[in-house]
Amino acid sequence: MGQFFTKYFPNVVPIWSGDGGVTQAINETLYMTVLTAVVAGILGIVIGILLVLTDEDGLLANQPFYFILDKLVNIFRAVPFIILLAIMTPVTRAIVGTGIGPTAALVPLIAGTTPFYARQVQNALLTVDPGVIEAAEAMGVSPPGIVLRVYLREGLSELIRVSVLTIISVIGLTAMAGAVGGGGLGNLAIAVGYQRYQYDVIIVSLVFILAIVFLVQFIGDFFARKTHH
């Protein structure tokens, strides 16, 4: 097995571990993905719920508030991520003290993922049967209670599906962030593999990215089926 890797992946074996190696790149990708998923997930759920509640047919209808929030979500969703990376560099440096590295990449990753996930959450919650919501209102359940007991519970399966979609999107964004100094497997593939013409490094980076994506998809599908009713 060692001879196989030495023969077909000659540039990967020397950089498998250590600073700037494959294992560090994997850890950085997981670090960016997990933290972005957690922070953007919390913010996205809150914003998505507010969009549903303040819409004209929502429990707390408020058209001015909904109009502003909806347009902000649309604006941030429309900005290409590579441009967002550039324009947020001063903000990133002000928050984390540097514009490069996996920690610096978290700022634009969260900023770009939150509005995308918020819209996905809104769409997922809108699939909840309106009759169930009306029944809860008739029983005198408060709006917070309806959110927790109806929207989030009844829409759990769909929320898991859109969460998986978002996490997979984040993995792709981490690779893009890596291309401009964000670290991770994207940085390894571009800075080492592409720029040094070491295509075996590109292939290994791609294999690990795909493995992470398939694992997230498998786990997400499992829990989505378990919670579907």
N, C-alpha and C positions, 0 to 999 in steps of 0.2 A: 504493500500500500504506500509506503514511504517513497519507494522508487517511482511509483505512478505519479504522485504529486510532484516529485522533483523533476520528472520528465515533462509533464504536461502543464505544470504551473510553476515554472522555475522562478518567477518573480514574486510569487505569493509566499512561498515557504520562508524566505528570509525576513519578510515583514509580517509574519503571522501574529507575533506578539510584540510587546514593547510600545514605545511612544510612536504614534502615527501608524500603528499596525492594524491588521484586520480586526482583531478582538477589540481594540479600543474604538475602532470605527463602528462596530456593531453596538457596543455599549453606548456610544454617543447618539446613535440613531434611536435606540430604545429610550434613552434619557429624554431626548427632544420629543419623541412621540408620546410617551407616557405623561410628561408634565403638560404638554400642550393639550392632550386629550382631557386631563383632569380640569385644568383651569378654563379652557375654552368650553368644556362640557358644562361646567357649572354656570358660566356666564351665558352660554347658548340656551340652556334650559330656562333660565330666568327671563331672558329676552324673548324667547319663543312663547312662553306662557303669557307674558305681557302683551305680545302681539295678538294672541288668541282672545285674551280677556277684554282688551280695549278696542277690538274691531267693532264695526257697527252692529253686529249680531252677538257680541260678546257679553259676558256677565257684567263687566264694568265698562261698557261702551264709552269711549272718549275719543272722538274723531281727531281733534288737534294733536293729542298725545300720540295716537296711532299713526297719524300722517307723518310726524317728525321721525318717530322710531322706525317706521317702515322705510322711509327714504334714506335714513342713515344706514340701515342694513343693506339696501340696494346699492348705495354708493360704495361701501367697503367691499361688497361682493364683486362689484364690477372692476375694481382695480386689479390688474394682473399681479400675481404674487412677486414676480421678479422686480416689478416697479415698486411694489410696496416695500420690498427689502431695501431698495435704494433710498426712498423718501423717508423711511423711518430710522435711518442710520443715526441722525442727531438724537432722536428720542431714545433709541437703544443705548447709545453711549451715555446719555444722561441717567438712565435707569441702572444699567449694569456696569458702566465704566469702560466698556469696550464695544467695538462694532464687529468683531469676529469671534468665532468659536461657538460651540453648541448653546451656551447660556445666552449669548447675544442673539442667537437665532430664535430663541423662545419668544421674544417680543413681537417681531413681525409674524411669527407662526400663530401666536394666539390672536393677534389683531386680524389676521386673514381668515382664521378658522372659525372664530366666534360668530360672525354674521352668517357664514355658510351654514353652520350647525343650527343657529337660531331659526333660520328659514326652514330647515329640515324638521326641527321640533314642531314648529307651527303647523307644517303640513301633516305631520304625524298625529298631532292632537286633533286636527280637524277631521280625522277619519273616525273619531269616536261618535257613536250613535247619538244624535241630538235628543232622541227620546229618553235616553238614560239620564242625560243632563237635566232635561225638563222634569223628570221624576224626582231627581235629587232636589231640585229647586222647590218642587211641590211639598216635599217633606221638610222643608225649612233648613236644608243644609247650607251653610255659609259658603261664599266664594272660595275661601282657602280650603274648606272641606271638600268642595267639588273638585278643586284642582288635585288634591291629594288622593281622594277616594274614587274619583271618576276619571278625570282626564289622564292622570299618570298611571292609574291601575288598568283602565280599559285600553289605553294606548301603549302599554308597556312593550308588547311584542313589536309594534311598529317603531317605537323609540329605539329599541335594540337594533333593529335593521338600519335605521338612519345613522345610529351611532357607529355601527360597523363601517358604513359607507364613508363617514367622516374620518374615522381613524385611518382607513386605507388612503384617503385623500391626504391626510397629514403625513403619512409615510412618504408619499410622493413629493410633498412639499419640503420635507427634510432633505431629500436628495437634491432638490433644487437649491435649497439654502446652502447645502454643502458645496455646491458648485461655485459659490461666491465666498467661501471661507467659513461656512457654518459648521464644518466638521461632519463626522458621520460617514456613512457608506457613499453618499454622493460626492463628498470631498475626496474620498479615496479613489473613486472611479475616475474623476476628472483630473485631480491634481497629480495622481500617481499613474493611473492606468492610461488615460487619454493623452496627457501632455508628455508622457515618457514613452508612449507607444507600447505599453505593457498591457496587451489586450487580455491576458489571463487574469490580471487584477480587475479589469472591468467585468469579466464574466463572473468571477467570484463575488464581487460586490452585488451584481444583479441577482445572483442565486440567493444570497442572504436576504436581499430586499423582498424577493418573491416568497421566500420561506416565511418571513414575518407577515406578509400580506395573507398568505394562505392560512397561517395559524390563526390570525385575527378573524378571518372569514369563517373558518371552521367553528371556532368558539362562539362567535356571534350567531351563526345559524343554529347551533345547538340550543342556546338559551332562547332564541326567538321561537323555535318550535316548542320548547318547554312552556313558554309563557303564553302561547297563542291559544285563544279559546273563542 
